[in-house]
């Protein structure tokens, strides 16, 4: 029996371990990035001021591995030795590992690798009057900033990289889905889902509406269902391990 074809949509340079793990588990892995990342070569003065004032924050929240990578590049230019004052937080374990590699011990929410999971940590409940820095990419949901603001925190955001939709020729994404006979698409974020919908014409979206989408949260599952996808599987989070577990459960439930 032919191996199920699974599309990995992580950004360029970030799909290798997951593709290898899929192949080792008996799947046929294909890679087509649905998100493009670009570091900001020079921060605007306002953003650089936040880096200069790093020692004035009580809490520093890093929302992703990409935020850790690009944010620390900017911080290292100003702080060869990090200030001891702030407590550090990572939304996911991969982000925490990226910070640990730079000597930063970060608190994480465990398996609930979402903004909501992080906001449930006891250390972020009584933050009235305290300063919080959120290291992230440009744009995004803003839910964490708003919730911490309601708790009385003084919240700043440091945007240190840019996300964009990759450029593909009209019809190219649909052609790849057909050519590779993709059965499951692994979506890593809400923005990745939005980019996929933007890269498919309405007719193409209708053609692939029966494809299985594997997503990292209930919120993104809801967005996929709103877009008309009928087969949506939700993983515990966006980590490689969680995606592989959910994919294995899908395979079992499909009777393969």
PyMOL commands that set and color helices and strands:
alter all, ss='L'
color gray80, all
select helices_A, chain A and resi 16-24+45-52+54-56+65-78+93-100+115-119+122-124+143-150+172-179+190-199+202-207+218-226+240-253
alter helices_A, ss='H'
color red, helices_A
select strands_A, chain A and resi 5-8+28-31+36-39+59-62+87-90+106-108+131-136+154-159+161-164+184-186+212-215+231-234
alter strands_A, ss='S'
color yellow, strands_A
deselect
rebuild
show_as cartoon
